[in-house]
Amino acid sequence: MPRNVAEIILEQLAAWGVKKIYGFIGDNVFHLFDALARQSQIEFYQVRHEETAAFMASAQAKLTDGLGVCLTDGGPGTLHLLNGLADAYTDRVPVLAITGQVARRNIGTNAKQYIDQQSLFRPLAAYTSLLCDQANTTDILGKAYRIAVTGRSVSHVSVPMDVLPMPCDAEILPPAPYLNTYPASSSQVLDGAVTMLEQANRPVILIGEGGRPAGALLAELSVRWGAAVITTLQGMGAFDRAQPLYVGGLGHAGSPAATKLLGQADLCLVAGANWWPQKYVPRQISIIQIAPNPSDIGATTPVSYGVVGNTESVLQYILERASLTPKQEWVYAIKQETENWLNQLEQEVNTPGSPVHPAAVVRAVQNSVTDDTIICLDTGDHTVWFGRVFRPTQQRVLVSGKWRSMGFGLPAALAAKINCPDQKVLALVGDGGLSMNMGDFLTAVKYKLPITVVVMNNRTLAMEKNKMLAGGLTPKGTSLLNPDFAKFAECCGGKGYNVEHADELHNVLQSAINNELPTIVDVQVADLAVRGTAMPS
């Protein structure tokens, strides 16, 4: 019996190593779901909202560096994907979205739920195409796959409902591991970077997500060079807090000591980071950036020197050839600033009472998680507190980096647990962010995913409220009416805990993290604003 287009699509994805698809059913994609039911190579995860499916595909791509795939119906189902795909697009991770479309005869008409999907996706996808001839099935999928993987971006293919059941004998394309090959700078370019490192007196290393595989080499470089180490939120865990010159995070959601030291530094080596808020970039500093993709060099902020290549290979070259001597006066300054900051931080995290100080929640999370825990951050005031307080060992942090969307934390935790079932997964979310996608806590229950969701509940959109108050504005639209999140978890078939006092945190978190059910910890937190320190102008 000949295969149809729906079956060929799934066979092609499986040939490229796709093992999971996230999505939601609808009329236009019935035949794809029928094909999913009759195969065993790809597992499908049903969500309650299509945005969750796109966030899960994005989070999987961030976590595994492989292609994330989401599948939905046309019309509203397609539209609901866009926010999650924007997260993947702005954070430069490979995601393929497959959506249904009305029958070919209805394209361009006033048919129910018809929309020009290619126009809709064009701002948020490097590639979007309509598959309207069954003979081109693998050709179009192949182009979408190539562009998503090599460009680390979003690709989209829409398939009319009448095309999916058509007989198809398109040839399955083989895996293409060479697509992950990147260019590399010459030894002459690398030697130029070595010279600049040797001439630096007050060096700093900024580590992003791309620097994670090179953590041990960066630790060696930090000691030999006498360089302060700062991480982005996504780079947290790439560098252990036990390392002697680790300072903390970057920016408003970071360590004030990091800002002060950057202001005094004369050279910053950027390893695997493509985000640097402009008001935290000192004007006088020289910047060397290491990135595997040439287009990333200087894309966020102007740099003095760029090196293209695998971060580990570049650092190995530098360590073998550079003559580095730490400047003891600078090393002392790094340690002194860090010690001053940590002393201040201890006062915040040890604040007793009720409602709980946000810093105390983050410190309790830090003390409760294992080294290999995956921490999924939503966007909100709690994100700033996390970046300020959390001192990582080797934890992996997933966050909506540049898009900064609320609602990311829970879907990311679902994807993390599905792809790393043997690791603990904790989502740290705000009450506003959780309530956007909280229906998908049922997805955790349905698939028996024992994630821990810690809600910092202050019954307000605190970041927006505090910014408006600081600007002399009336914070209309920032108060929230919340349910009892712990009871909600219980109603869904999970486990729920309520925390009202700081001294309850440790025991509750230990119980929640070791629970075999999906769990929500509802923590009543104080509505306190973080006072950040920007770079002086």
N, C-alpha and C positions, 0 to 999 in steps of 0.2 A: 504494500500500500504506500503510495507516495506521501512524503512529508509535506506539511503546509508551512507557510511563512512563519507562523507563531512557533512551530517546532524548530525551524532553522535558526530563528533568533536565539532561542535558548541553547541550542547546540553550539552556536558560535560563541556565545558568552562563556559557556562551560569550557570550550577549547582555549579561551584566554585565561582560564583560571578563576572565573567568577563563581563563587560558591554561595552567595547570599544576595537576595533582592528584597528591598523593603517597599511596601506600597499598599494600595487600596483598590478594590475592584470597582468596575463600572461597565455600562453597556458596551462601550467601544472596545474593551479589552477582554471580553468574555473568552475568546479563543486563546489568548495568551495564558489566561488562568487555567483553562482546560489543559493546555500543553504543560503548564507547571505541575498539574496534578498527575500527569502521566509520565513524569521523569523523576530521577532521583539524584541528579548531579548538583542541582541548585536548590537551596532551601529558601522558601518564601516566608517572610515575616509580615503579617498583617498589622497595620497600625490603625489608630482611630482618627487620625487627621493626616492628610498628605504632607503637610509641612514637616511633621515628625519624620516621615519617610526620607525627605530630602536632607534634613539635619542628620539623620542616622547614616545616610550615604556619605555625607561630608565628614562626619566624625570618624567613620571607618577609614576613609581615605587618609585623614590626618594621623590616625593611630597606626595603620599598617603600611602606609605609603603606596597602597595598591588602589585599583579602581573600585569606587563605590557605585552601586547601581540602585536606582529607584524607578518604580513603575506605577503609573496611575491612569485613570480614565481621562478623557478629554474634558473640555469645558471647565467647570469649577475645579475639578480634580487637578487639571493641569495648572490652573492659576494658583492653587494652594501650594504648589511646589516652589514657587519663585523665591520666597524668603529664604528657605533652606539652601537653594541653589546659589543665591547671592552670597551666602556664607562661604560656600566652596569656591566660588569664582574670585572673591576678594582675598581669600586666604591661599589661593593658588594650589588647590588639591584636585586630583582627577576624579570626576564624577560623570556618569552617563545617566541621563534621564530618558526614559522611554514612555511616551504618552499615546493614548488612543486618539483617534480623530474621527469625525463623521465620515460617512461613506463618500467616495470620490465624487459622486454625482451631486452631493450637497455642499462641496467645498466652494466657498465664495458666495453662498446664498444666505438667506435668512433662516436657515435650518436651526432647530433647537440646539443650544449649547455649542454652536459653531463659533470659533474665533480663529483668526490667522495666527497660529501658534509660532510661526517663524518670526513674525514681527514682534510678538510678545517676548520671545526668548533672546532676541538679538543683543540687547544690552547686557545680558547676564550669561552668555554662552559664547565660547570661541567658535562653536560650530552648531548649526541647527539645520535640519533637513526633513523633508517630507518623503517617506518611502511610498511611492505610488505604483511601482512596477516590481512584481515579485522576483524578476530576474536579477534585480539590483540589490537584493536584500543584504548579502554579505559585503558587497562593495560599499554601500552606504554605512553599514555598521563598522566596517573596517576603517573608513575615513574618520568616523566619529571617535573610534577607539584611539587611533593614532594621534589625533589632535588633543584629546583629553590627556593621554599619557605623556606625550612629548612636551605639550604646552602647559601641563599641570593646570588644567582648566576644566570647564564644564562643556560637555557635548550633549546634544539633544536630538532625538529622532522621534518624529510623530508618525504613526501608522494608521491609515484609514481602516475602519472596522471591516470593510469588505475585502481588504487586501490580506488580512491575517489568515483567513481560512483557505486562501488560494494555494494550489499545489506548487511546490518549489523544489527545484533541483540544484540550487546555487551551491557552489563548492565551499566547504568550510575552510576558512583561512587559518593557517597554523599559528601558534604563539610566536611572538616577535620580541624576544628579550633584548635585542639590539636597540629597541626604542628607548631604553633607559640609559643609553650611552650619552654622556655629556662631554663637551669640549674641555680642554685643560690648558692653562697658561704655560708658556715655555719656561725653561729654566732661567732665562734672562729676566723675565718678568718676576719670577719667584725671588731671584737674587736681589732685585730692586726692593722687594718687601723686606727681605732679610736686613738690608742696609738700614732701612727706616727703623726697624725694630731695635737694631743695635744702637742707634743714635738717640733713642727715647730716654728721657730721665724720669718721667712720671706717667707710666703706661697704665692703660685700663683695657680689659677685655670685656666685650659685650657678647653674650651667648644667646642665640635664639634656638628655635626648634631644630633647625638644620645643623646645629652644633652638637646635638645630643649624642650621635655615635662617636664623637671625638672627645667625650668627656675626660677620659684618662689623659689624653695628650694635652688637653687644655689645662688640666690640673698641673701637669709637669711644666708646661710653659709658664703658668702663673708663678710658680715657685722660682724657676730659673731666671725669669725676667723681672720678678718683683712687681707683678701687675695685679691691681685690684680686679675682681671679677664681679660683673653685674649680669643679671639675666632678665630677659623679657618674661612676661607671664607664660607664654608658650614654651619658653626655654627652661622653666623651672624644673628642677630634678636632673638637668644635664650636668649640674655641678653640685656636689655634696656640701651641706652646710659645715661639715667638719673640716673642710679645706681652710687653711689659715688665712687666705686673703679674699674669701668670699664676703661680699658686702651685702647683697640683697637684690631686690627688684628695681626696675627702671620706671621712672615717671611718677605720676600722681599715685598710681597703685604700686608703690614701691618704697624703697628705703630713702629717707632724707640724707643718710650718709652717702648713698650712691650719687645723689644730685650734687652734694658738696664736693666729692672727690672728682666727679666729671668736670666740675668748674675749675679744678686745679690741674687737671691732667694735660699733657702735651701730645699724647697719641692714644687713639682708641683702635683696637683691632676688633672688627665686627665679624663674628663667626656664625653663619647660619641664621642671621636675623635680617628681616627686611622691613622692620617697623621701628621707627625712632621718632617720638613726638618732637616737633620742631622746637618747642620752648624748653626742651631738655638737652638740646645740642649746643654746646659752648661754641661761640664763634671762632675762637682762636685755635681749636683743637684740630690736629691732623687725623684723618680717618683712613684706615686700610680695611677694605671689605673683601671677605672671602665668600664666594657664592658659586654654585654649580652651573647656574644659568647666567650668561653674560647680560641679559636684559635686566637682571636684578641689581646689578652693580650701579649704585647711585640712584636707584629708582625712587627711594624714599627721601634721601637727603644727599646733597653733594658730597663726594668722597675725594680724598687726595690720591688714592691709589686703589686699584682693583685687581684682584687675583681670581681667576676663574678655575674651578676644579672641585673635586671631592674634598671636603673639609679635612678628613683624616689624612689624605695624601699630602695636602698642602702643609699641614702642621708637622707631619713627619719630616718633610723636606726642611722646614724651618728649624726644627729641633736638631737635625743632623748638621746643619751648616752655620747656624747663628752663634756668635760669641756673645753671650748674654750675662750681664752681671747686675743683680738687683741693687738698686740705690737704697741704702738702709734708711735714709731720712724719709723717703717716700713710703717704704714699707711700714715704718713707724707711724706715719700719718694715716695710712690705711687702717692699721690695727686700732689706733686711737679713736678715729671717727666711728669705726664699727662698734667698738666697745661702748662709746658714749650713746650710740643709737640703741644698742641692745639693753643698756641700763634703763633708758627711757621706755623702751618697749615692755620691759618687765613690769613696770607700774601699770601700763594699760591692761596687759593680759591677766593680771592678778586682781583686777577690780572686782570686788564681791557684790552680791546682792541681786535684786530683781527690779526691772527686767535686766537681762544679761548684757554685759558689754560686748559689742561685736568682736573686739579683739580677743576676748576670752573664748568665744566660740571657735575662732580660727586656731588658737593655741590648743584647745582641746582636740580639734580635728588632727592637728599636727602630732600630738602625743598619742593618738589612737590608731593612726593608719600604719600599715606595714610599708617597708621600703618599696615594694612593687605595686602598691595601690595605684589605681588610675583615678584621678580626681577630675571631675567634669564640672566646670564653672559655668553658671548662667551669667547674664549681664545685669549689673545693678550695683548698688552701694556695697553689697557684700563682696563683689569682685575687687574693689579697691581695698577693703579691709584684708582680704586674703593676700593680695600682692604685698601689702605693707607688713603683715605679721608672719606669714607662713615661711618657715625656714626648711627647705626640702632636704631629703637625703637622695633617693633615686626615684621618687614618685613621677609619674607621667601626668601632665596637666593638659586637658583638652578645653579649649575656649573658643568662642566666636571672636577671632582676633581683630580683624579690620571692620567687619560688618557690624559687630557689637549688637547682635540681636538678642532680645529677651526670648525666652522659651527654648534656648539651646541645651541647657543643662540636663534635663531628663532624657530627651532623645539621645544625646551623646552617651549618657550612662547605659542606655539600652544597647546601643551599638558596641560599646566597650565590653560589656559583659558577654554579648553574643560572640565577639571575636576573640576575647581573652577570658574564657570561662573559668580558668584556674586562678585568676587574679581577683583581688577585692576591688570593687568599684564603688566610689562615693561621689554623689552629686551634691555640690554646695550651691544652693539656689536661694533667691529671694522670694518673698510671697507673691510679688507681681509676676515674676518670670515663671514660677511653677504653675500659677493659675492659668496661664496661657495654653499650656499643653498637658494639664494634669490628667485629662482623660486617658492619656497613654500610660499612666501608671497601671491601668488594666492590661496593657501589653506586657508589662513586666510580670504581672500575675499569670497571665495566660501562658506565657512561655517559661514560667518558673525561673525567672532571672533574679537572684537574690542581691539586688542593688540596695544601697543605703542612700536615701535622700534626706539631707539636712536642710531644713528651711529656716532661714533667718527672718523671722516674722515680726515686723514692726508696724504692720497695718498701714503702710504708706509706701509710695514710690519715693524713697528717701533721697536718692541722688537728684531727682528732678526738683523735689521740694526744697532741698538745701541750696541748690543752685539758684532757684527763683528767689528764695529769701535773701541770699547773698547779693542778688542783683536788685533788691528793693521791690520785688514783684510779689503779688499775692499768689500763693501756691494752689490755685484752683485745679481740681482734677488729679490731685496726688494722693488723697486718702483712699483706703481700700477697706471693703467689707469682706473679711475672710471667713471661710469655714474652719472648723477644727480639723486641721490637716491629718492629725493622727487618727481621728475617727473615720475620716475619708479613706485612709489606707486600710483600716479594718473592714469597712464596708466593701471594698474592692477585693478582699481576700488576702490582704497583706497584713503587716504588723505596724502598729503606730505607737509612738511615745510622745509625751508632752514634757517639756523642760521649761521651768519658770525661774529657777535659781542657778547661779553659776556653779554651786557646789554639786549639782546633780549631773553636770555635763559628762564627766569622765565615765561614770558607771553606765549611764544610758548609752553613750556612744559605743562602749565596748559591747554591750548587749546587742545593739542594733547592727553593728558591723559583723558580728558573728552569728546573726540570725540567718536561717535558711530560707526565709521568706523575703520578698520585696518589702522594704521598710521605709517609713517616713518618720523623721524626728522633727517635731514642731517646736522650735526654740523661740520663746518670747524675748526679743532683743530690744535694746534701747535705740532710739532714733538719734544717732550721733553722727555728725559730719566729720570726715577725715580732713585734717588740715595738712595739705601737701606743701612741698617746697619746690617751686619751679626754679629753673636756671635764671639767675639775675640777668637782666637785659643790659 
